[in-house]
Amino acid sequence: MTKEELKQNLDKINAELAGFSCQLIAVSKTKPIPLLQDAYALGIRVFGENKVQELVEKHEVLPKDISWHMIGHLQTNKVKYIAPFVSLIHSVDSFKLLKEINKRGKQNERKISCLLQIHIAEEETKFGLSKEEVIDILRSEEFAKMENVKVVGVMGMATHTENLEQVRSEFRGLKETFDELQQHYTAPNIDWQEVSMGMSGDYQIAAEEGSTMVRVGSSIFGARNYAK
Ligand SMILES: *Cc1c(COP(=O)(O)O)cnc(C)c1O
């Protein structure tokens, strides 16, 4: 992809998000470093990745004023590699993982911002907590004692479907869950701010339904090729 095409893609998305309080997370997974450098030159400072090793490698070579977001399923044994620098983990899908993030946050003397990933899609395959599981975590004594994580919101992925009304209703449900959690749960390690929802196929709908962060990959960087 040329720098010109990249700029056109970014301009288009930014124009569509104008007027919404919605941050664009540039999902650069599988994309080569020079393309990320082009995006950086065009002003992008927040990148999302879904593989720990790739995230670490890209963090090492790209400028230090980039915020790196982990958006994919995270194995507990890999938290240690990203704990020193990651800005936000979107994909906290178990209490076990949150405990590990807290432990590694402590070792690195930082408070790691996290989103609780909530299962909103029809498909069984997507990771995520149920609303009940989220509430169990937030009410637990163990969570109350965690000083090195900060829960700043929720994340969800809609069903992969052409039915955009279904997608809209799943996003609406996640926003309602967020509002409810925000009303009922306050603690020093909670700061309800973010609803991370919306990808290339549905970010406009997500923005309309109250998303504060859209995670957009292929609409910025082009289709991914996993085969090579
Ligand atoms: C890959 C990915 C995205 C971006 O997907 P696109 O359809 O390319 O925009 C968003 N969120 C998560 C969790 C992802 O893994």
The ligand as a Tripos MOL2 file, in Angstrom:
@<TRIPOS>MOLECULE
LIG
   15    15     1     0     0
SMALL
NO_CHARGES

@<TRIPOS>ATOM
      1 C1         -8.0980   -7.8720   13.9340 C.3       1 LIG1
      2 C2         -8.9450   -7.2570   14.9900 C.ar      1 LIG1
      3 C3         -9.6120   -6.0400   14.7740 C.ar      1 LIG1
      4 C4         -9.5690   -5.2880   13.4480 C.3       1 LIG1
      5 O1        -10.2000   -6.0060   12.4510 O.3       1 LIG1
      6 P1        -10.5220   -5.3450   11.0100 P.3       1 LIG1
      7 O2        -11.7580   -6.0420   10.5670 O.co2     1 LIG1
      8 O3         -9.3570   -5.6040   10.1460 O.co2     1 LIG1
      9 O4        -10.7530   -3.8900   11.2310 O.co2     1 LIG1
     10 C5        -10.3420   -5.5000   15.8150 C.ar      1 LIG1
     11 N1        -10.4200   -6.1230   17.0050 N.ar      1 LIG1
     12 C6         -9.8120   -7.2820   17.2590 C.ar      1 LIG1
     13 C7         -9.9380   -7.8940   18.5920 C.3       1 LIG1
     14 C8         -9.0440   -7.8830   16.2670 C.ar      1 LIG1
     15 O5         -8.4390   -9.0550   16.5220 O.3       1 LIG1
@<TRIPOS>BOND
     1     1     2 1
     2     2     3 ar
     3     2    14 ar
     4     3     4 1
     5     3    10 ar
     6     4     5 1
     7     5     6 1
     8     6     7 2
     9     6     8 1
    10     6     9 1
    11    10    11 ar
    12    11    12 ar
    13    12    13 1
    14    12    14 ar
    15    14    15 1
@<TRIPOS>SUBSTRUCTURE
     1 LIG1         1 GROUP 0 **** ****
